Amino acid sequence: MAEAASTASTKARIGDSEFDRDTAVTRRAPGVYDIDLSAGWTIINAVNGGYLLAVLGRALADALPHHDPFTISAHYLTASAPGPAVIRTDVVRTGRTLSTGQASLFQYADDGTEVERIRVLASYGDLDALPDDVRTSAEIPAFPPIDQCFGAGDAPEGAPPVPGSSAITDRLDLKLDPATLGWALGAPSGKGEMRAWFGLADGRDADPLSLLLVVDALPPTAFELGLKGWVPTVELTVHVRSRPAPGPLRVSITTRNLAGGFLEEDAEVWDAEGRLVAQSRQLARVRLS
């Protein structure tokens, strides 16, 4: 489904796509926004953390004088569910090149009281105003071309169901590196690596806001460590380094340390021109039995 959508002649545009509609917020009052969280971005019964980060990122882009996220750190306090939510933002500081703000997303308990789901602190600026000077030792991840990688509809006959498969897979055009697919065949590599080509199913190109989704959109590295089930995010920090060029993205995620039921995931996102456009680190909880 996702692959067919991405090759359709009616390719969605930035500002007019399912992602844009599902992350759109309505300003109720200065600094206060309403949104109906879409069930289309769920993992099992919870809303994906990257989608939530993009929702909060969009609210902050409206609240702050600068509109591009440079760095955003989120703490996930309770699992979010599809349905109504309110976002409250505060401007912490505004400067000539950077603005800093904080935001929290709330939903409602059965008795009508508000429950805070996620809290973020972020700095925004203008990516187009950054200098072109790049000095890096980072190397673009090497994995097969898209037509030699595998999506949700390419599972071989007899393969077990993908743990945690959900509605979000229909919104994405993911093509996973075969070297990181052992978990889907019952033979995880144990290396804690996940790599994929990334696109949105409707063909919308990436922008700084959607990069907040990208870093949390792949299957968890815990699967390649031989673990199963939901891997909820505790904290996620994303650095957006450049406005991505049109075309598919390369995403590489690695885990070096799992201890005490928690693991870290370090993600890099590279655009079609071979530039490192986003980096992230998250701490996630895993079920060991």
Disulfide bonds with the S-S distance in Angstrom:
none
